[in-house]
Amino acid sequence: MAVDNWTAEEAFAEMMHFGMNRRICFPLIKYESKFPERLKKNADLRGAVVAQR
């Protein structure tokens, strides 16, 4: 999400496209929904953003 500058929805759609199992990977859903806020607050993560919107 940081490197490609994706929204949580875009990341979730890709995970579903590649067969993510919600029952096994359920923690990822919560993590990805909160990640954009972490990205805003963490300078190290912001430095990873490559793609522009």
C-alpha positions in Angstrom: 0.0 0.0 0.0 2.8 2.4 0.8 4.9 1.6 -2.3 2.0 1.8 -4.8 0.1 4.4 -2.8 -3.0 2.2 -2.8 -6.2 2.7 -0.7 -7.3 -0.1 1.7 -10.0 -1.0 -0.8 -7.5 -1.4 -3.6 -5.2 -3.6 -1.5 -8.2 -5.7 -0.3 -9.4 -6.2 -3.9 -5.9 -7.4 -4.9 -5.7 -9.8 -2.1 -9.1 -11.3 -3.0 -8.1 -11.5 -6.6 -5.1 -13.6 -5.7 -7.1 -15.9 -3.4 -6.7 -14.5 0.1 -8.6 -16.7 2.6 -10.5 -14.5 5.0 -10.7 -17.1 7.6 -6.9 -17.6 7.7 -5.9 -14.0 7.0 -8.6 -12.2 8.9 -6.0 -10.0 10.8 -4.9 -8.5 7.5 -8.4 -7.0 6.8 -8.2 -4.9 10.0 -4.5 -4.1 9.4 -5.0 -2.8 5.9 -8.0 -0.7 6.9 -5.9 1.1 9.5 -2.7 1.3 7.4 -3.4 4.6 5.7 -3.5 6.3 9.0 -0.2 4.6 10.1 1.3 5.8 6.8 0.4 9.4 7.5 1.9 9.3 11.0 5.1 7.3 10.2 7.8 9.2 8.3 9.7 6.0 7.5 6.6 4.5 5.8 5.9 7.7 3.9 9.4 7.5 2.5 8.4 4.2 0.8 5.7 5.8 -1.3 6.7 5.6 -4.9 3.5 5.9 -7.0 1.7 9.2 -7.3 -2.0 9.6 -7.4 
